Amino acid sequence: MMQAGEPHYVLEDQVGFLLRLAYQRHIAIYAAKTPGDITPVQFSMLYRLMHERAPVSQNALGRLVGMDAATTKGVVARLVARGLIEKTSDDDDRRRHTLSITAAGRAVMENHVPLMRSVSAATLAPLDAAEQDLLVALLKKLT
């Protein structure tokens, strides 16, 4: 129960609620503009692997995309099964796995990078250029 003098709580003004709505909008745009062959999380992993100079450990890849170990393991397993990334045992520590993008993974990324630019542009379309830059800067500050 709200006490006298307490500010009224308005769900529609709460950052978590607004971020969730913005994310839902972004995902709907993603679904409409992409062929649906990879998820946004898979795109992030493939993108990171494509831009690393050497194979990356599974744990490091998870950290690079801000994902916990269990989720990383599942996403990696799906990408390996599809032949988009290659998983090899580390020469120094057989328990450790390194990951690298395959030629098939690179081909998927060549198609998806322009699509993702389009998804981002559509997501930000209601904002003018200055607002777009500010939103991205503020989100970076929060993360």
N, C-alpha and C positions, 0 to 999 in steps of 0.2 A: 504494500500500500504506500502511496506517495505521501510524504510528509509535507506540511505547509511550508512554503518557501523553496521547496526542491524544484529544480527545473524539470519541465515535462520531458519525458523520454519519447523521442520520435524515431521510430524504426527507420523511416525513409531518409533520415539525416545521419545514420550511423555508417561509419567507413566500411565495416565488414559487409554490411548489407549492400552498399553501393558497389563495392568491389565485386561481390558475387554477381550482381546484375550486369555489371560491365563485362565480366568474364563470360557469362551466359550469352550475351550479345556477340562477343568476339567468337565464341565457339560456334554459334549459329552461322556467322559469316564464314568462318573456316569451313564448315560443312557444305555450305552453298558454293564456295569458290574452289574447292579442292576435290580430287577424285575419290577421296576417302580411303586411299591405300595405306596411309600412315597417319598416326595421331600427332597432335602437336608435341607431345612428349617425345615420341619417336623422332620427329623432325629435329627437336633440340639435341638429342643424342647424336644423330647422324651429322648434324651441323658441327657440333663440337669435334667429333672424330675426323671430319673432313678437314678441319682447320688445325689439327694438332700435327706437329712435325714428326712424331713417333707414336707407336702404339701406346695406349693409355690403360692403366689398370681399371678394373671395373669399379673399384671404390673411388678412384680419382674422377672417373666419368660421372658417377653419381653426384659427387661434390660440385663438379663443373656445371651441372644442370639443376642443382638444388634439390636433390631427391634422396630419400632414405635408401639404405642398402637393400631392404627387401623388395621395394618397388623397382629399384634399378635392376636387380637380378631378374625379375619377371619381364621387364621391357627388353633387356639384353637377350634373354632366351627367345623372345618372339622375333627380334631382329636377326639373330643367328639362324633361327629356323627358316626365315625367309631369304637367307643368303645375302642380307644387306650389310652385315658386319661379320668379321671373323674373330673368333675367340681362341687364343692359344695360351698354353701354360707358360709361365715365366721360366726362363732357363735357370735362374738362381733359386726360385722358390716355386715348386710345382703346385702349391696350394693357391698361388696368386695367378690370376688370369689377366692377360692383356688383350685389348680390343683394338681393332682397326677397321676402317670402312672398306668395303669391297668395291669392285667396279660396278656391280649392280646397285650398291648403295649410292655411289657417286652419280649414277644415271638418274636415280630417283631424286636426288638432291638438285641436279641440274633442272629438272622439271619443277620442283617445289619452291626453290628460292624466289623466282618471280611471282609465283602464286602467293607466297607468304608476304611479299611486299604489298601485293594487292589486298590481302586480308588486313594487314596493318593499316593501310590507307583507308579502307572502308570502315574499319573500327573507329578510326580517328576522324572520319569525315564530318561529323557534326561540329568539330572544333576548327577554329581558324589556325593558321600556321603557328602563331605565337602560343596559343593555348595548347596545341599539340606538343610543342617543345617543352612547355612548362609541365604538362602532365607527365611526360616521359622523365623529365628531370626529377619531379617529385616522387614518382614511383621508384626511381633508382635510389633516391635518398631513403626511402622506406625499406629498401631491401639492402 
